[in-house]
Amino acid sequence: MNNSPSSVNSLLSNLKSTIELLIQFRGDSLTTKYGAIERLRLVILAILTHSLKQNTHDIYEQLWQLIVRLNANSQRYIHLLQDIYHKENIRQSVEQWIDQSVISQCLSQQLSCAEHDNDLFEQYYYRK
């Protein structure tokens, strides 16, 4: 995966423009009719997979392991993971986690626990 600053800027720019679009056209019709959650999910997936070390054959399996580790110390979020886990379809589990985290506005809280966890970053991501 590309680690160049321009690709990081592009990822963040895509996130910013997607969120600005959501804010500008808020409402249920945007979410359901125009696929706002799906668009936001794609942007978040791109960010989460940027520089991700693939230790398994399936990138979604790797992301699921990361998500579980991010939420392992939170009773609130571990229940969310149990509710959406699909052993036969990890991709669906990852996508539902992103969707539910966005809808319930808790994505940043779940990701914030990684902020000072250098071991987590070293295990799952390549250094810049």
C-alpha positions in Angstrom: 0.0 0.0 0.0 1.1 3.5 -0.7 2.6 5.4 2.3 3.2 8.7 0.5 2.0 11.9 2.2 -0.2 12.7 -0.9 -2.2 9.5 -0.4 -2.7 10.3 3.2 -3.8 13.8 2.2 -6.1 12.3 -0.4 -7.7 9.9 2.2 -8.3 12.8 4.6 -9.6 15.0 1.9 -12.1 12.3 0.9 -13.2 12.0 4.5 -13.6 15.7 4.8 -15.6 16.1 1.6 -17.9 13.1 2.4 -18.6 14.5 5.9 -19.3 18.0 4.5 -21.7 16.4 2.0 -23.5 14.6 4.8 -23.7 17.8 6.9 -25.0 19.8 4.0 -27.7 17.4 3.1 -28.6 15.8 6.4 -31.7 13.8 6.7 -33.0 10.2 6.4 -33.4 10.4 2.7 -29.6 11.1 2.2 -28.8 8.1 4.4 -31.2 5.7 2.7 -31.8 7.0 -0.8 -28.3 8.3 -1.7 -26.2 5.8 0.3 -24.4 8.2 2.6 -23.5 5.5 5.1 -22.1 3.4 2.3 -20.0 6.3 1.0 -18.7 7.0 4.4 -17.9 3.3 5.0 -15.8 3.2 1.9 -13.8 6.3 3.0 -13.3 4.8 6.5 -12.3 1.4 5.1 -9.7 3.2 2.9 -8.3 4.9 5.9 -8.2 1.8 8.1 -6.5 -0.3 5.4 -3.9 2.4 4.5 -0.5 1.0 5.5 -2.2 -2.0 7.2 0.1 -5.1 7.5 -1.7 -8.1 6.0 -0.8 -10.9 8.3 -3.7 -13.0 7.0 -5.0 -13.8 3.5 -8.1 -11.7 4.1 -7.8 -8.0 4.8 -11.2 -8.1 6.5 -10.0 -10.7 8.9 -7.1 -8.5 9.8 -9.4 -5.5 10.3 -11.7 -7.6 12.4 -8.8 -8.6 14.7 -7.9 -4.9 15.0 -11.5 -3.9 15.8 -11.7 -6.6 18.5 -8.4 -5.4 20.0 -9.6 -1.7 19.9 -12.7 -2.7 21.8 -11.5 -5.4 24.1 -11.5 -3.2 27.2 -15.0 -1.8 26.7 -18.0 -3.7 27.8 -20.2 -1.3 25.8 -18.5 -1.9 22.5 -17.6 -5.6 23.0 -21.4 -6.2 23.1 -21.7 -4.4 19.7 -19.1 -6.7 18.3 -20.8 -9.8 19.6 -24.1 -8.6 18.0 -22.6 -8.1 14.5 -20.1 -10.9 14.3 -20.6 -13.2 11.3 -18.1 -16.0 11.4 -18.9 -17.0 7.8 -18.7 -13.4 6.5 -16.1 -11.2 8.3 -16.4 -8.5 5.6 -20.0 -8.1 6.6 -19.0 -7.8 10.3 -16.4 -5.1 9.5 -18.9 -3.2 7.4 -21.6 -3.4 10.1 -19.1 -2.3 12.7 -18.3 0.8 10.7 -22.0 1.5 9.9 -23.1 1.1 13.5 -20.2 3.1 14.9 -21.1 6.0 12.5 -24.8 5.8 13.1 -24.3 5.7 16.9 -21.6 8.4 16.6 -19.1 6.4 18.6 -16.4 5.6 15.9 -14.0 8.2 17.2 -14.4 6.9 20.8 -13.6 3.4 19.7 -10.5 4.5 17.7 -9.3 6.9 20.4 -8.0 4.0 22.5 -5.4 3.3 19.9 -4.1 6.9 20.1 -1.3 6.0 22.6 -1.0 2.3 21.9 2.3 2.0 20.0 2.2 -1.8 20.2 -1.1 -1.8 18.4 0.2 0.3 15.6 3.4 -1.7 15.3 1.4 -4.9 15.1 -1.1 -3.8 12.5 0.5 -0.9 10.6 3.7 -0.2 8.7 5.7 2.8 10.0 5.7 6.0 7.9 
